[in-house]
């Protein structure tokens, strides 16, 4: 029962965030890149920093935040991680690092997860990113660009993202 209320609240939060989105800076060139990643699909995070380097960014200009369903018992030094337990039943985030990530004005935010994902969708909606890129079956209201590529094939999704960033003149 509480889980249903939590998911309903997440959807309400997402809708509210979408109504408040500022799209005036959507065409800004790429200076800061953010990745919001479902850890069920990726565990090699160095790949994202290398991709930022390919796009002409320094490591400090590429930020990564991950979602994991439940935190493992093994202690972790990773601070840029959130679990479903850090969302209140009202859909609010209780993770300071996540809030800082969402408040950062990324020029491009890439949401790497397949299909509908209530928690990550709520985070994408709350993000202050200027341009958002998503994949396969994600909620199209959240993103400025949706790509239909297999996110588990890094070279393929990297080439598609790069191609569209060039088309939109975000990179040279």
WOPE-V474963 format. One record per residue. N is the residue number from 1. RES is the residue in one letter. SS is DSSP state (alpha for helix, beta for strand, coil for the rest). OMEGA is omega in degrees with one decimal (none if undefined). NEAR is the number of other C-alpha atoms within 10 Angstrom. Layout:
BEGIN
n | res | ss | omega | near
N | RES | SS | OMEGA | NEAR
N | RES | SS | OMEGA | NEAR
END
This chain:
BEGIN
n | res | ss | omega | near
1 | X | coil | -179.5 | 5
2 | X | alpha | 179.1 | 8
3 | X | alpha | 178.5 | 9
4 | X | alpha | 178.9 | 10
5 | X | alpha | -180.0 | 13
6 | X | alpha | 179.7 | 20
7 | X | alpha | 177.2 | 18
8 | X | alpha | 178.5 | 16
9 | X | alpha | 177.1 | 20
10 | X | alpha | 179.3 | 25
11 | X | alpha | 177.4 | 19
12 | X | alpha | 178.1 | 15
13 | X | alpha | 179.4 | 19
14 | X | alpha | 179.7 | 23
15 | X | alpha | 179.8 | 16
16 | X | alpha | 179.8 | 14
17 | X | alpha | 179.1 | 18
18 | X | alpha | 180.0 | 17
19 | X | alpha | -176.5 | 9
20 | X | coil | -174.4 | 10
21 | X | coil | 176.4 | 15
22 | X | coil | -178.4 | 11
23 | X | coil | -175.8 | 12
24 | X | coil | -178.2 | 8
25 | X | coil | -174.7 | 12
26 | X | coil | -175.0 | 15
27 | X | coil | -179.4 | 14
28 | X | coil | 177.4 | 16
29 | X | coil | -176.1 | 17
30 | X | coil | 173.6 | 20
31 | X | coil | -179.1 | 17
32 | X | coil | -177.1 | 20
33 | X | beta | 178.3 | 26
34 | X | beta | 176.4 | 24
35 | X | beta | 173.7 | 22
36 | X | beta | -165.5 | 24
37 | X | beta | 171.6 | 21
38 | X | beta | -177.2 | 21
39 | X | coil | 176.0 | 17
40 | X | coil | -178.6 | 11
41 | X | coil | -173.8 | 12
42 | X | coil | 170.4 | 15
43 | X | coil | 177.0 | 11
44 | X | coil | -174.4 | 8
45 | X | coil | 177.6 | 14
46 | X | alpha | 177.7 | 9
47 | X | alpha | -177.3 | 14
48 | X | alpha | 177.6 | 19
49 | X | alpha | 176.5 | 20
50 | X | alpha | 177.9 | 15
51 | X | alpha | 176.2 | 19
52 | X | alpha | 178.1 | 21
53 | X | alpha | 176.7 | 14
54 | X | alpha | -179.6 | 12
55 | X | coil | 177.3 | 19
56 | X | coil | -179.7 | 14
57 | X | coil | 173.5 | 17
58 | X | coil | -177.9 | 15
59 | X | alpha | -178.3 | 15
60 | X | alpha | -179.2 | 10
61 | X | alpha | 178.2 | 16
62 | X | beta | -179.4 | 21
63 | X | beta | -176.6 | 19
64 | X | beta | 174.8 | 18
65 | X | beta | -175.5 | 21
66 | X | beta | 175.3 | 23
67 | X | beta | 174.3 | 20
68 | X | coil | -174.2 | 15
69 | X | coil | 176.0 | 13
70 | X | coil | -179.1 | 11
71 | X | coil | 179.4 | 14
72 | X | coil | 179.2 | 8
73 | X | coil | -179.7 | 6
74 | X | coil | 179.0 | 6
75 | X | coil | -178.1 | 7
76 | X | coil | 176.8 | 9
77 | X | coil | -178.0 | 7
78 | X | coil | 179.7 | 9
79 | X | coil | -176.7 | 12
80 | X | coil | -177.6 | 17
81 | X | beta | 178.0 | 20
82 | X | beta | 176.9 | 25
83 | X | coil | 178.2 | 15
84 | X | alpha | 179.8 | 16
85 | X | alpha | -179.2 | 14
86 | X | alpha | 171.9 | 15
87 | X | beta | 179.7 | 19
88 | X | coil | 178.5 | 13
89 | X | coil | 176.4 | 17
90 | X | coil | 177.4 | 15
91 | X | coil | -179.8 | 21
92 | X | coil | -178.4 | 15
93 | X | beta | 177.2 | 20
94 | X | coil | 179.4 | 13
95 | X | coil | -175.3 | 16
96 | X | alpha | 179.5 | 12
97 | X | alpha | 178.2 | 14
98 | X | alpha | -179.4 | 20
99 | X | alpha | 177.2 | 14
100 | X | alpha | 178.1 | 11
101 | X | alpha | -177.8 | 21
102 | X | alpha | 179.8 | 21
103 | X | alpha | -178.9 | 13
104 | X | coil | -176.7 | 14
105 | X | coil | 177.6 | 17
106 | X | coil | 173.5 | 25
107 | X | coil | 176.3 | 21
108 | X | beta | 173.7 | 26
109 | X | beta | 179.8 | 26
110 | X | beta | 177.9 | 23
111 | X | beta | -176.7 | 25
112 | X | beta | 173.9 | 23
113 | X | coil | -178.5 | 24
114 | X | coil | 173.1 | 16
115 | X | coil | -179.5 | 13
116 | X | coil | -179.5 | 13
117 | X | coil | -172.0 | 13
118 | X | alpha | -176.4 | 19
119 | X | alpha | -179.2 | 22
120 | X | alpha | 176.6 | 22
121 | X | alpha | 177.6 | 24
122 | X | alpha | 179.4 | 26
123 | X | alpha | 178.5 | 23
124 | X | alpha | -179.5 | 24
125 | X | alpha | -179.0 | 24
126 | X | alpha | -176.6 | 21
127 | X | coil | 177.8 | 24
128 | X | coil | -179.9 | 22
129 | X | coil | -177.0 | 26
130 | X | coil | -178.3 | 21
131 | X | coil | -174.5 | 24
132 | X | beta | -179.8 | 23
133 | X | beta | 179.1 | 22
134 | X | beta | -174.9 | 26
135 | X | beta | 171.5 | 22
136 | X | coil | 169.9 | 17
137 | X | coil | 177.3 | 14
138 | X | coil | 179.4 | 20
139 | X | coil | -174.3 | 15
140 | X | coil | 177.9 | 14
141 | X | coil | -175.4 | 13
142 | X | coil | -167.4 | 25
143 | X | coil | 174.3 | 19
144 | X | coil | -179.3 | 14
145 | X | beta | 175.2 | 15
146 | X | beta | -179.8 | 20
147 | X | beta | 177.9 | 16
148 | X | coil | 176.8 | 11
149 | X | coil | 179.0 | 15
150 | X | coil | -177.2 | 13
151 | X | coil | 178.4 | 19
152 | X | coil | 173.6 | 13
153 | X | coil | -172.6 | 9
154 | X | alpha | -177.5 | 15
155 | X | alpha | 179.8 | 12
156 | X | alpha | -178.5 | 12
157 | X | alpha | 177.5 | 18
158 | X | alpha | -178.9 | 18
159 | X | alpha | 178.5 | 12
160 | X | alpha | 179.1 | 15
161 | X | alpha | -179.5 | 18
162 | X | alpha | -179.9 | 17
163 | X | alpha | -177.7 | 13
164 | X | alpha | 175.7 | 15
165 | X | alpha | 175.5 | 18
166 | X | alpha | 179.1 | 13
167 | X | alpha | -179.4 | 11
168 | X | coil | 178.3 | 13
169 | X | coil | 176.1 | 13
170 | X | coil | 175.0 | 19
171 | X | coil | 178.5 | 16
172 | X | coil | none | 12
END
